[in-house]
Amino acid sequence: MTLSPGKNGTSNVVGLCLHQPRRRVPLEPFWMQFLRGAEDVLAESGRTLLLQVVADLGEEVATLRRWHDTGQVAGVIVADLASGEDERLELLRNIGTPAVVMAPPLLAPGFATISTDNAGTMRDAVEFLAAAGHRVIGRVTGPQEFIHTLVRDDAFDAAGARLGIETVSAPADYTAEGGAEATAELLALPDRPTALIFDNDLMAIAGLDVVQSAGLSVPDDIALLAWDDSVHCQLASPPLSALMHDLVAYGADTARVLLDVLDGVPNPSRVAEQPHLVERASTRPAPQRRAPNTPDIHLSA
């Protein structure tokens, strides 16, 4: 991507550095839609987006420092806040790079933020499945090093406890391979869940294949619900229920917050539109289970 000077000789480029498996970004609809929205807004202001994918958080920190030292970017978008102390925030405070952090304000004090209610959305998902009669709900999670995964973890288990249902999670990494492995782990449990929630759509599609390959029917034997909707969910067989989030708008709003930061607008933080549940054929009331060793009863006249 070509870099060009902006006003007063400063860069007109905005940076987004992601630390994750490189195979994820080109395949994951979340980032493709998010980037489209961000780039549209930035283009309107004469700016461009520089995306770099790196292997780990340390490499991302080094990238942010290099961008600052070389003057490559005017500001940055910070995604996937770490569950522990996040080195990126300390660095950005020290070097003064303008930034927007994709996290609730309490988790990024002193920074402009754009946030979504991960806990509330997870509660809605569990309540929806519990209302359909599911008493054992499994979940394939995102990476445990991301704070939004831990927020969802807590909300998932708390909702289950409040509703008197069993919740069980298997960690994964947002990739299809990780989602498939975690799904197989949940299906192997003695008390197999009758519903599964996936933390992204790629894992849900992979999970659907694992469930069907095991000879189970969706939704007759097990219901599936994806976090983040996509054309993959809509075209699956059966189509997957999903927590739909307008990701193009999310990317656009994130870019607008950063532009406000660069323009010196006070209190630029925003709350993004919240995901809402779209019900499709992959969810329906839970199957009724017989007690073990209960014989079939045949009635005759």
Contacts in CASP RR format, 6 or more apart in sequence:
PFRMAT RR
TARGET T0000
AUTHOR 0000-0000-0000
METHOD contacts of the structure
MODEL  1
MTLSPGKNGTSNVVGLCLHQPRRRVPLEPFWMQFLRGAEDVLAESGRTLL
LQVVADLGEEVATLRRWHDTGQVAGVIVADLASGEDERLELLRNIGTPAV
VMAPPLLAPGFATISTDNAGTMRDAVEFLAAAGHRVIGRVTGPQEFIHTL
VRDDAFDAAGARLGIETVSAPADYTAEGGAEATAELLALPDRPTALIFDN
DLMAIAGLDVVQSAGLSVPDDIALLAWDDSVHCQLASPPLSALMHDLVAY
GADTARVLLDVLDGVPNPSRVAEQPHLVERASTRPAPQRRAPNTPDIHLS
A
1 13 0 8 1.000
1 48 0 8 1.000
1 49 0 8 1.000
1 50 0 8 1.000
2 48 0 8 1.000
3 11 0 8 1.000
3 13 0 8 1.000
3 50 0 8 1.000
3 72 0 8 1.000
4 12 0 8 1.000
4 13 0 8 1.000
5 11 0 8 1.000
5 12 0 8 1.000
6 12 0 8 1.000
6 74 0 8 1.000
10 71 0 8 1.000
10 74 0 8 1.000
11 71 0 8 1.000
11 72 0 8 1.000
11 73 0 8 1.000
11 74 0 8 1.000
12 46 0 8 1.000
12 47 0 8 1.000
12 48 0 8 1.000
12 74 0 8 1.000
13 47 0 8 1.000
13 48 0 8 1.000
13 49 0 8 1.000
13 50 0 8 1.000
13 72 0 8 1.000
13 73 0 8 1.000
13 74 0 8 1.000
14 38 0 8 1.000
14 42 0 8 1.000
14 47 0 8 1.000
14 48 0 8 1.000
14 49 0 8 1.000
14 50 0 8 1.000
14 73 0 8 1.000
14 74 0 8 1.000
14 75 0 8 1.000
14 76 0 8 1.000
14 77 0 8 1.000
14 255 0 8 1.000
14 258 0 8 1.000
15 49 0 8 1.000
15 50 0 8 1.000
15 51 0 8 1.000
15 52 0 8 1.000
15 67 0 8 1.000
15 72 0 8 1.000
15 73 0 8 1.000
15 75 0 8 1.000
15 76 0 8 1.000
15 77 0 8 1.000
16 35 0 8 1.000
16 38 0 8 1.000
16 49 0 8 1.000
16 50 0 8 1.000
16 51 0 8 1.000
16 52 0 8 1.000
16 76 0 8 1.000
16 77 0 8 1.000
16 79 0 8 1.000
17 51 0 8 1.000
17 52 0 8 1.000
17 53 0 8 1.000
17 54 0 8 1.000
17 60 0 8 1.000
17 63 0 8 1.000
17 64 0 8 1.000
17 67 0 8 1.000
17 76 0 8 1.000
18 25 0 8 1.000
18 31 0 8 1.000
18 51 0 8 1.000
18 52 0 8 1.000
18 53 0 8 1.000
18 54 0 8 1.000
18 60 0 8 1.000
18 79 0 8 1.000
18 80 0 8 1.000
19 53 0 8 1.000
19 54 0 8 1.000
19 55 0 8 1.000
19 56 0 8 1.000
19 57 0 8 1.000
19 58 0 8 1.000
19 59 0 8 1.000
19 60 0 8 1.000
19 80 0 8 1.000
20 53 0 8 1.000
20 80 0 8 1.000
20 143 0 8 1.000
20 174 0 8 1.000
21 173 0 8 1.000
21 175 0 8 1.000
22 53 0 8 1.000
22 55 0 8 1.000
23 175 0 8 1.000
24 31 0 8 1.000
24 173 0 8 1.000
24 174 0 8 1.000
24 175 0 8 1.000
24 202 0 8 1.000
25 31 0 8 1.000
25 51 0 8 1.000
25 53 0 8 1.000
26 32 0 8 1.000
27 176 0 8 1.000
27 202 0 8 1.000
28 174 0 8 1.000
28 200 0 8 1.000
28 202 0 8 1.000
29 201 0 8 1.000
29 202 0 8 1.000
29 228 0 8 1.000
29 230 0 8 1.000
29 231 0 8 1.000
29 232 0 8 1.000
29 247 0 8 1.000
30 200 0 8 1.000
30 201 0 8 1.000
30 228 0 8 1.000
30 230 0 8 1.000
30 247 0 8 1.000
33 230 0 8 1.000
33 247 0 8 1.000
33 248 0 8 1.000
33 250 0 8 1.000
33 251 0 8 1.000
34 247 0 8 1.000
34 248 0 8 1.000
34 250 0 8 1.000
34 251 0 8 1.000
34 254 0 8 1.000
35 49 0 8 1.000
35 51 0 8 1.000
35 251 0 8 1.000
36 248 0 8 1.000
36 251 0 8 1.000
37 247 0 8 1.000
37 248 0 8 1.000
37 249 0 8 1.000
37 250 0 8 1.000
37 251 0 8 1.000
37 252 0 8 1.000
37 255 0 8 1.000
38 49 0 8 1.000
38 77 0 8 1.000
38 251 0 8 1.000
38 252 0 8 1.000
38 254 0 8 1.000
38 255 0 8 1.000
39 48 0 8 1.000
39 49 0 8 1.000
39 255 0 8 1.000
40 248 0 8 1.000
40 252 0 8 1.000
41 251 0 8 1.000
41 252 0 8 1.000
41 255 0 8 1.000
41 256 0 8 1.000
41 259 0 8 1.000
42 48 0 8 1.000
42 49 0 8 1.000
42 255 0 8 1.000
42 259 0 8 1.000
45 259 0 8 1.000
47 74 0 8 1.000
47 259 0 8 1.000
49 255 0 8 1.000
50 67 0 8 1.000
50 72 0 8 1.000
50 73 0 8 1.000
52 63 0 8 1.000
54 60 0 8 1.000
54 63 0 8 1.000
57 82 0 8 1.000
57 86 0 8 1.000
57 87 0 8 1.000
57 88 0 8 1.000
57 145 0 8 1.000
58 87 0 8 1.000
60 88 0 8 1.000
61 87 0 8 1.000
61 88 0 8 1.000
61 91 0 8 1.000
64 76 0 8 1.000
64 88 0 8 1.000
64 91 0 8 1.000
64 92 0 8 1.000
64 97 0 8 1.000
65 91 0 8 1.000
65 95 0 8 1.000
66 72 0 8 1.000
67 73 0 8 1.000
67 76 0 8 1.000
67 97 0 8 1.000
68 95 0 8 1.000
68 96 0 8 1.000
68 97 0 8 1.000
73 97 0 8 1.000
74 98 0 8 1.000
74 262 0 8 1.000
75 97 0 8 1.000
75 98 0 8 1.000
75 99 0 8 1.000
75 258 0 8 1.000
75 261 0 8 1.000
75 262 0 8 1.000
76 92 0 8 1.000
76 97 0 8 1.000
76 98 0 8 1.000
76 99 0 8 1.000
76 100 0 8 1.000
76 258 0 8 1.000
77 99 0 8 1.000
77 100 0 8 1.000
77 102 0 8 1.000
77 254 0 8 1.000
77 255 0 8 1.000
77 258 0 8 1.000
78 88 0 8 1.000
78 89 0 8 1.000
78 92 0 8 1.000
78 99 0 8 1.000
78 100 0 8 1.000
78 101 0 8 1.000
78 102 0 8 1.000
78 103 0 8 1.000
78 108 0 8 1.000
78 111 0 8 1.000
79 102 0 8 1.000
80 102 0 8 1.000
80 146 0 8 1.000
80 148 0 8 1.000
81 89 0 8 1.000
81 101 0 8 1.000
81 102 0 8 1.000
81 103 0 8 1.000
81 107 0 8 1.000
81 108 0 8 1.000
81 146 0 8 1.000
81 147 0 8 1.000
81 148 0 8 1.000
82 88 0 8 1.000
82 145 0 8 1.000
82 146 0 8 1.000
82 147 0 8 1.000
83 144 0 8 1.000
83 145 0 8 1.000
83 146 0 8 1.000
83 147 0 8 1.000
83 149 0 8 1.000
83 150 0 8 1.000
84 147 0 8 1.000
89 101 0 8 1.000
89 108 0 8 1.000
89 111 0 8 1.000
92 99 0 8 1.000
92 111 0 8 1.000
93 110 0 8 1.000
98 258 0 8 1.000
98 261 0 8 1.000
98 262 0 8 1.000
99 111 0 8 1.000
99 112 0 8 1.000
99 258 0 8 1.000
99 261 0 8 1.000
100 111 0 8 1.000
100 112 0 8 1.000
100 113 0 8 1.000
100 114 0 8 1.000
100 254 0 8 1.000
100 257 0 8 1.000
100 258 0 8 1.000
100 261 0 8 1.000
100 268 0 8 1.000
101 107 0 8 1.000
101 108 0 8 1.000
101 111 0 8 1.000
101 112 0 8 1.000
101 113 0 8 1.000
101 114 0 8 1.000
102 113 0 8 1.000
102 114 0 8 1.000
102 115 0 8 1.000
102 254 0 8 1.000
103 113 0 8 1.000
103 115 0 8 1.000
103 147 0 8 1.000
103 148 0 8 1.000
104 113 0 8 1.000
104 115 0 8 1.000
105 113 0 8 1.000
105 115 0 8 1.000
105 269 0 8 1.000
107 113 0 8 1.000
107 147 0 8 1.000
112 257 0 8 1.000
112 258 0 8 1.000
112 260 0 8 1.000
112 261 0 8 1.000
112 268 0 8 1.000
112 269 0 8 1.000
113 257 0 8 1.000
113 269 0 8 1.000
113 270 0 8 1.000
114 250 0 8 1.000
114 253 0 8 1.000
114 254 0 8 1.000
114 257 0 8 1.000
114 269 0 8 1.000
114 270 0 8 1.000
114 271 0 8 1.000
114 272 0 8 1.000
115 269 0 8 1.000
115 270 0 8 1.000
115 271 0 8 1.000
115 272 0 8 1.000
116 245 0 8 1.000
116 250 0 8 1.000
116 271 0 8 1.000
116 272 0 8 1.000
116 274 0 8 1.000
116 275 0 8 1.000
117 271 0 8 1.000
117 274 0 8 1.000
118 148 0 8 1.000
118 151 0 8 1.000
118 152 0 8 1.000
118 155 0 8 1.000
119 151 0 8 1.000
119 152 0 8 1.000
119 154 0 8 1.000
119 155 0 8 1.000
120 155 0 8 1.000
120 274 0 8 1.000
121 227 0 8 1.000
121 243 0 8 1.000
121 274 0 8 1.000
121 275 0 8 1.000
122 152 0 8 1.000
122 155 0 8 1.000
122 156 0 8 1.000
122 159 0 8 1.000
122 197 0 8 1.000
123 155 0 8 1.000
123 158 0 8 1.000
123 159 0 8 1.000
124 243 0 8 1.000
124 277 0 8 1.000
125 197 0 8 1.000
125 225 0 8 1.000
125 227 0 8 1.000
125 243 0 8 1.000
125 277 0 8 1.000
126 137 0 8 1.000
126 155 0 8 1.000
126 156 0 8 1.000
126 159 0 8 1.000
126 160 0 8 1.000
126 163 0 8 1.000
126 165 0 8 1.000
126 167 0 8 1.000
126 197 0 8 1.000
127 159 0 8 1.000
127 163 0 8 1.000
128 225 0 8 1.000
128 277 0 8 1.000
128 279 0 8 1.000
128 283 0 8 1.000
129 137 0 8 1.000
129 195 0 8 1.000
129 197 0 8 1.000
129 223 0 8 1.000
129 225 0 8 1.000
129 283 0 8 1.000
130 137 0 8 1.000
130 159 0 8 1.000
130 160 0 8 1.000
130 163 0 8 1.000
130 165 0 8 1.000
132 195 0 8 1.000
132 223 0 8 1.000
132 283 0 8 1.000
132 284 0 8 1.000
132 285 0 8 1.000
132 286 0 8 1.000
133 285 0 8 1.000
133 286 0 8 1.000
134 165 0 8 1.000
134 193 0 8 1.000
134 194 0 8 1.000
134 195 0 8 1.000
134 223 0 8 1.000
134 286 0 8 1.000
135 165 0 8 1.000
135 166 0 8 1.000
135 194 0 8 1.000
135 286 0 8 1.000
136 165 0 8 1.000
136 166 0 8 1.000
136 168 0 8 1.000
136 191 0 8 1.000
136 192 0 8 1.000
136 193 0 8 1.000
136 194 0 8 1.000
136 195 0 8 1.000
137 160 0 8 1.000
137 165 0 8 1.000
137 166 0 8 1.000
137 167 0 8 1.000
137 168 0 8 1.000
137 193 0 8 1.000
137 194 0 8 1.000
137 195 0 8 1.000
137 196 0 8 1.000
137 197 0 8 1.000
138 167 0 8 1.000
138 168 0 8 1.000
138 169 0 8 1.000
138 170 0 8 1.000
138 186 0 8 1.000
138 193 0 8 1.000
138 195 0 8 1.000
138 196 0 8 1.000
138 197 0 8 1.000
139 156 0 8 1.000
139 167 0 8 1.000
139 168 0 8 1.000
139 169 0 8 1.000
139 170 0 8 1.000
139 196 0 8 1.000
139 197 0 8 1.000
139 198 0 8 1.000
139 199 0 8 1.000
140 169 0 8 1.000
140 170 0 8 1.000
140 172 0 8 1.000
140 179 0 8 1.000
140 182 0 8 1.000
140 183 0 8 1.000
140 186 0 8 1.000
140 196 0 8 1.000
140 197 0 8 1.000
140 198 0 8 1.000
140 199 0 8 1.000
140 203 0 8 1.000
140 204 0 8 1.000
140 207 0 8 1.000
141 149 0 8 1.000
141 152 0 8 1.000
141 153 0 8 1.000
141 169 0 8 1.000
141 170 0 8 1.000
141 171 0 8 1.000
141 172 0 8 1.000
141 182 0 8 1.000
141 199 0 8 1.000
142 149 0 8 1.000
142 171 0 8 1.000
142 172 0 8 1.000
142 173 0 8 1.000
142 174 0 8 1.000
142 199 0 8 1.000
142 200 0 8 1.000
142 203 0 8 1.000
143 149 0 8 1.000
143 171 0 8 1.000
143 172 0 8 1.000
143 173 0 8 1.000
143 174 0 8 1.000
144 150 0 8 1.000
144 171 0 8 1.000
149 199 0 8 1.000
152 199 0 8 1.000
153 169 0 8 1.000
156 167 0 8 1.000
156 169 0 8 1.000
156 197 0 8 1.000
157 167 0 8 1.000
157 169 0 8 1.000
159 167 0 8 1.000
160 166 0 8 1.000
160 167 0 8 1.000
161 167 0 8 1.000
166 191 0 8 1.000
168 186 0 8 1.000
168 189 0 8 1.000
168 193 0 8 1.000
170 182 0 8 1.000
170 183 0 8 1.000
170 185 0 8 1.000
170 186 0 8 1.000
171 182 0 8 1.000
172 178 0 8 1.000
172 179 0 8 1.000
172 181 0 8 1.000
172 182 0 8 1.000
172 199 0 8 1.000
172 203 0 8 1.000
173 179 0 8 1.000
174 199 0 8 1.000
174 200 0 8 1.000
174 202 0 8 1.000
174 203 0 8 1.000
175 202 0 8 1.000
175 203 0 8 1.000
176 202 0 8 1.000
176 203 0 8 1.000
176 205 0 8 1.000
176 206 0 8 1.000
177 206 0 8 1.000
178 203 0 8 1.000
178 206 0 8 1.000
179 198 0 8 1.000
179 202 0 8 1.000
179 203 0 8 1.000
179 206 0 8 1.000
179 207 0 8 1.000
180 203 0 8 1.000
180 206 0 8 1.000
180 207 0 8 1.000
180 209 0 8 1.000
180 210 0 8 1.000
182 203 0 8 1.000
183 196 0 8 1.000
183 203 0 8 1.000
183 206 0 8 1.000
183 207 0 8 1.000
183 210 0 8 1.000
183 211 0 8 1.000
184 210 0 8 1.000
184 214 0 8 1.000
186 192 0 8 1.000
186 193 0 8 1.000
186 196 0 8 1.000
187 210 0 8 1.000
187 211 0 8 1.000
187 214 0 8 1.000
187 216 0 8 1.000
192 222 0 8 1.000
193 222 0 8 1.000
194 221 0 8 1.000
194 222 0 8 1.000
194 223 0 8 1.000
194 286 0 8 1.000
194 287 0 8 1.000
194 289 0 8 1.000
195 222 0 8 1.000
195 223 0 8 1.000
195 224 0 8 1.000
195 225 0 8 1.000
195 283 0 8 1.000
195 286 0 8 1.000
196 207 0 8 1.000
196 211 0 8 1.000
196 222 0 8 1.000
196 223 0 8 1.000
196 224 0 8 1.000
196 225 0 8 1.000
197 225 0 8 1.000
197 226 0 8 1.000
197 227 0 8 1.000
198 204 0 8 1.000
198 207 0 8 1.000
198 224 0 8 1.000
198 225 0 8 1.000
198 226 0 8 1.000
198 227 0 8 1.000
199 227 0 8 1.000
200 226 0 8 1.000
200 227 0 8 1.000
200 228 0 8 1.000
201 226 0 8 1.000
201 227 0 8 1.000
201 228 0 8 1.000
201 229 0 8 1.000
201 230 0 8 1.000
201 232 0 8 1.000
201 233 0 8 1.000
201 240 0 8 1.000
201 242 0 8 1.000
202 232 0 8 1.000
203 226 0 8 1.000
204 224 0 8 1.000
204 225 0 8 1.000
204 226 0 8 1.000
204 227 0 8 1.000
204 233 0 8 1.000
204 240 0 8 1.000
204 242 0 8 1.000
205 226 0 8 1.000
205 232 0 8 1.000
205 233 0 8 1.000
205 236 0 8 1.000
205 240 0 8 1.000
207 224 0 8 1.000
208 218 0 8 1.000
208 224 0 8 1.000
208 236 0 8 1.000
208 240 0 8 1.000
208 282 0 8 1.000
211 218 0 8 1.000
211 221 0 8 1.000
211 222 0 8 1.000
211 224 0 8 1.000
212 218 0 8 1.000
216 222 0 8 1.000
218 224 0 8 1.000
218 238 0 8 1.000
218 282 0 8 1.000
219 238 0 8 1.000
219 281 0 8 1.000
219 282 0 8 1.000
219 283 0 8 1.000
219 284 0 8 1.000
220 284 0 8 1.000
220 287 0 8 1.000
221 287 0 8 1.000
223 241 0 8 1.000
223 282 0 8 1.000
223 283 0 8 1.000
223 284 0 8 1.000
223 286 0 8 1.000
224 240 0 8 1.000
224 241 0 8 1.000
224 282 0 8 1.000
224 283 0 8 1.000
225 240 0 8 1.000
225 241 0 8 1.000
225 242 0 8 1.000
225 243 0 8 1.000
225 277 0 8 1.000
225 282 0 8 1.000
225 283 0 8 1.000
226 233 0 8 1.000
226 240 0 8 1.000
226 241 0 8 1.000
226 242 0 8 1.000
226 243 0 8 1.000
227 242 0 8 1.000
227 243 0 8 1.000
227 275 0 8 1.000
228 242 0 8 1.000
228 243 0 8 1.000
228 244 0 8 1.000
228 245 0 8 1.000
228 247 0 8 1.000
228 275 0 8 1.000
229 242 0 8 1.000
229 243 0 8 1.000
229 244 0 8 1.000
229 245 0 8 1.000
229 278 0 8 1.000
230 242 0 8 1.000
233 239 0 8 1.000
233 240 0 8 1.000
233 242 0 8 1.000
233 280 0 8 1.000
234 240 0 8 1.000
234 280 0 8 1.000
236 282 0 8 1.000
238 280 0 8 1.000
238 281 0 8 1.000
238 282 0 8 1.000
239 280 0 8 1.000
239 281 0 8 1.000
239 282 0 8 1.000
240 280 0 8 1.000
240 282 0 8 1.000
241 277 0 8 1.000
241 278 0 8 1.000
241 279 0 8 1.000
241 280 0 8 1.000
241 281 0 8 1.000
241 282 0 8 1.000
241 283 0 8 1.000
242 277 0 8 1.000
242 278 0 8 1.000
242 280 0 8 1.000
243 275 0 8 1.000
243 276 0 8 1.000
243 277 0 8 1.000
243 278 0 8 1.000
244 275 0 8 1.000
244 276 0 8 1.000
244 277 0 8 1.000
244 278 0 8 1.000
245 272 0 8 1.000
245 273 0 8 1.000
245 274 0 8 1.000
245 275 0 8 1.000
246 273 0 8 1.000
249 272 0 8 1.000
249 273 0 8 1.000
250 272 0 8 1.000
250 273 0 8 1.000
253 270 0 8 1.000
253 272 0 8 1.000
253 273 0 8 1.000
254 272 0 8 1.000
256 270 0 8 1.000
257 268 0 8 1.000
257 269 0 8 1.000
257 270 0 8 1.000
260 268 0 8 1.000
261 268 0 8 1.000
END
